[in-house]
């Protein structure tokens, strides 16, 4: 086996030297994850992913995975815990499309339940929960585990400036491939491990993606609802990145607190919106829709 592995490594190195090829490597097993000595204050995070039977907010979870990490003042991962994963019976048949996507069948989840006490303990004992699309995961996890409803969340998809860093997408698998890695996605535990590896990578500027994520997620922001904007302003609001909230029937965005004054000036001048609703947001409230 050793000689075979060496041969593969030599072949990969040879291909990697040629401009016409790009070599992708599988994610390392947990035992081989590189760990360094911490520097400065150490904090913890629970990296989380869920699979559900559909995209609606009330669609039940069928697969939940949580893996704790510790990181130091540099944003370097200095400890990785054992993964925990649970299936849960949704009480209804799993749609064929979900089974095709995830491989999870009715037989896999039959009679299974999430260990609520353990899941809550894993999350509540950390500084922050991290998901790659926290706007999807956070409300669904909190619906299932309401006792952690005030926990801080960070989003590795939307709170790391991937495009500014030279990446041309934000999907988990695509980001991994651009860093020479690959995984077999769409299972909760696999996607959690992929997220950990993505966040732990040192980027060309010398920082980890995790360092950038935590710095951004900790910053306070403000949610602005253009409550009295005229109907005719919808196109310019959409072009600026505002999103439509169907229940509230208003356009909204969330920006860094430092940009609040400039944004209010823009709303007044471009949209004749003089009475927007402002709501301060911290990472304990963000990603809840």
SULBEL-V682901 format. One record per residue. N is the residue number from 1. D_LAST is the distance of its C-alpha to the last C-alpha in Angstrom with 1 decimal. Layout:
BEGIN
N	D_LAST
N	D_LAST
END
This chain:
BEGIN
1	50.5
2	50.7
3	52.9
4	50.5
5	47.5
6	49.5
7	50.4
8	46.8
9	46.0
10	48.9
11	47.8
12	44.3
13	45.6
14	48.0
15	45.4
16	43.1
17	45.9
18	46.1
19	44.0
20	43.7
21	41.8
22	38.6
23	38.6
24	35.6
25	35.8
26	34.2
27	32.0
28	34.4
29	34.7
30	33.5
31	37.1
32	37.5
33	34.4
34	35.9
35	35.6
36	36.9
37	37.9
38	35.3
39	35.7
40	34.4
41	31.8
42	30.2
43	26.7
44	24.9
45	21.7
46	20.6
47	19.8
48	17.9
49	17.4
50	16.9
51	18.3
52	17.4
53	19.4
54	16.9
55	13.5
56	12.3
57	10.0
58	13.3
59	15.5
60	17.3
61	17.9
62	21.3
63	21.6
64	20.3
65	21.8
66	21.9
67	24.3
68	24.9
69	26.2
70	27.9
71	27.9
72	30.1
73	30.0
74	30.4
75	27.3
76	29.8
77	29.2
78	32.2
79	31.6
80	29.9
81	29.8
82	30.4
83	27.7
84	26.7
85	25.5
86	25.3
87	25.3
88	24.3
89	25.7
90	23.1
91	25.9
92	25.9
93	27.3
94	25.2
95	25.0
96	27.5
97	25.1
98	23.2
99	26.6
100	27.8
101	24.8
102	24.8
103	28.3
104	27.2
105	29.4
106	29.7
107	32.6
108	30.6
109	28.3
110	30.8
111	31.0
112	28.8
113	26.4
114	24.2
115	26.1
116	23.6
117	25.8
118	26.3
119	22.6
120	21.6
121	24.6
122	23.8
123	20.3
124	21.2
125	24.3
126	22.6
127	21.3
128	18.1
129	16.4
130	16.2
131	14.8
132	15.4
133	11.9
134	10.0
135	6.6
136	8.7
137	10.9
138	9.5
139	7.9
140	11.0
141	13.4
142	12.4
143	12.9
144	16.2
145	17.1
146	16.0
147	18.5
148	16.6
149	13.4
150	14.3
151	15.1
152	14.5
153	12.8
154	13.7
155	13.2
156	16.6
157	15.5
158	13.9
159	15.4
160	18.9
161	20.7
162	22.1
163	23.5
164	25.2
165	26.7
166	28.3
167	26.1
168	25.5
169	22.3
170	19.4
171	19.8
172	21.0
173	24.4
174	25.1
175	24.6
176	26.9
177	29.5
178	29.6
179	30.6
180	33.2
181	31.5
182	30.3
183	28.9
184	28.6
185	24.9
186	22.6
187	23.7
188	21.6
189	24.4
190	25.6
191	22.3
192	22.0
193	25.6
194	24.9
195	22.0
196	24.4
197	27.1
198	25.0
199	24.0
200	27.6
201	29.2
202	31.0
203	30.2
204	33.1
205	32.5
206	33.3
207	29.8
208	27.7
209	24.2
210	23.2
211	24.8
212	22.8
213	19.5
214	20.2
215	21.5
216	18.5
217	15.9
218	18.1
219	18.2
220	16.6
221	14.5
222	13.6
223	10.9
224	13.0
225	12.7
226	15.9
227	16.6
228	20.3
229	20.5
230	23.0
231	22.4
232	24.6
233	22.3
234	19.7
235	21.4
236	21.8
237	18.2
238	17.1
239	19.9
240	18.6
241	15.2
242	13.2
243	10.7
244	11.1
245	8.8
246	11.2
247	10.9
248	11.4
249	13.6
250	13.1
251	12.7
252	10.7
253	10.9
254	10.9
255	14.4
256	16.9
257	18.4
258	21.8
259	20.9
260	19.8
261	23.3
262	23.8
263	20.5
264	21.5
265	24.9
266	23.7
267	21.7
268	24.9
269	27.2
270	25.5
271	23.6
272	25.5
273	22.3
274	23.8
275	21.5
276	17.9
277	15.7
278	15.1
279	13.0
280	14.2
281	11.9
282	13.5
283	12.9
284	12.8
285	9.5
286	7.9
287	5.7
288	3.8
289	0.0
END
